[in-house]
């Protein structure tokens, strides 16, 4: 049972829920899933914690991921890559490209 259905059962009367089901409406369409943030994590050499920034759109996250991969494979080891986060914190981080050991993209749903 999804969380939305559990909330509906808890907060909406059984009659309203049965009406939704009688009219063959999908409960998920009545209350759409919240959109999540995309996190781009960088593994940096000799640092035990990952550095990360976030993007609101999948396309922006994929573009940043590809930009980082391109920078990692470039022949400029002293190049500095400055990244800005789109979440509430407006985080900024600068990393020397030669120190990046890994990059990962993931999505986390807002709750």
C-alpha positions in Angstrom: 0.0 0.0 0.0 1.5 3.3 -1.0 1.9 6.1 1.5 -0.6 8.2 -0.3 -3.3 5.5 0.0 -2.4 5.1 3.7 -2.9 8.9 4.1 -6.2 8.8 2.2 -7.5 5.9 4.4 -6.4 7.7 7.5 -7.7 11.2 6.7 -10.5 10.8 4.1 -13.8 9.2 5.0 -14.2 5.6 3.7 -17.2 6.9 1.5 -15.0 9.4 -0.3 -12.3 6.8 -0.9 -14.9 4.3 -2.3 -16.3 7.0 -4.6 -12.8 7.5 -6.0 -12.5 3.7 -6.6 -16.0 3.4 -8.0 -15.3 6.1 -10.6 -12.1 4.2 -11.4 -9.8 7.1 -10.6 -6.3 6.3 -9.7 -5.5 7.6 -6.2 -1.9 8.4 -7.4 -3.3 10.8 -10.0 -5.4 12.7 -7.4 -2.3 13.3 -5.3 0.8 13.2 -7.5 4.2 12.1 -6.1 6.3 15.1 -5.1 9.3 15.8 -7.3 12.7 15.0 -6.0 16.1 16.6 -6.0 19.0 15.2 -8.0 22.3 14.9 -6.2 25.6 14.9 -7.9 28.3 13.6 -5.6 32.0 13.9 -6.2 34.6 11.6 -4.6 37.7 13.7 -3.9 41.1 12.1 -3.3 42.2 12.0 0.3 38.9 13.3 1.6 36.7 10.7 3.4 33.4 12.5 2.7 31.9 13.1 -0.7 31.3 16.7 -2.0 27.8 17.2 -3.5 25.6 19.7 -5.1 21.9 19.3 -6.1 19.8 20.1 -9.1 16.0 20.4 -9.4 15.7 19.1 -12.9 16.9 15.8 -14.4 18.2 17.4 -17.5 20.3 19.9 -15.5 21.7 17.1 -13.3 22.6 15.0 -16.4 24.3 18.0 -18.0 26.4 18.7 -14.9 27.3 15.1 -14.7 28.5 15.1 -18.3 30.4 18.4 -17.7 32.2 16.8 -14.7 33.1 13.7 -16.8 34.4 15.8 -19.6 36.5 17.8 -17.1 37.9 14.6 -15.6 39.0 13.3 -18.9 40.5 16.6 -20.0 44.2 17.2 -20.2 44.1 20.2 -17.8 45.0 18.8 -14.4 45.1 22.2 -12.7 41.7 23.2 -13.9 39.3 24.3 -11.1 35.7 23.3 -11.5 33.2 25.5 -9.6 29.8 24.0 -8.8 26.7 25.6 -7.4 23.8 23.9 -5.8 20.2 24.7 -6.6 18.7 23.6 -3.3 17.7 26.0 -0.5 21.3 26.3 0.8 22.7 27.8 -2.5 25.9 25.8 -1.7 29.1 26.6 -3.8 32.1 24.3 -4.0 35.3 24.5 -6.1 37.3 21.4 -6.8 40.6 20.8 -8.7 39.8 18.5 -11.6 42.9 16.3 -11.0 41.6 15.5 -7.4 38.2 14.1 -8.5 38.2 10.3 -8.3 34.5 9.6 -8.9 31.2 11.2 -9.8 27.7 9.8 -9.0 24.2 11.1 -9.8 21.2 10.0 -7.8 17.6 11.1 -7.1 16.0 11.5 -3.7 12.3 12.1 -3.4 11.0 14.8 -1.2 8.7 13.7 1.6 
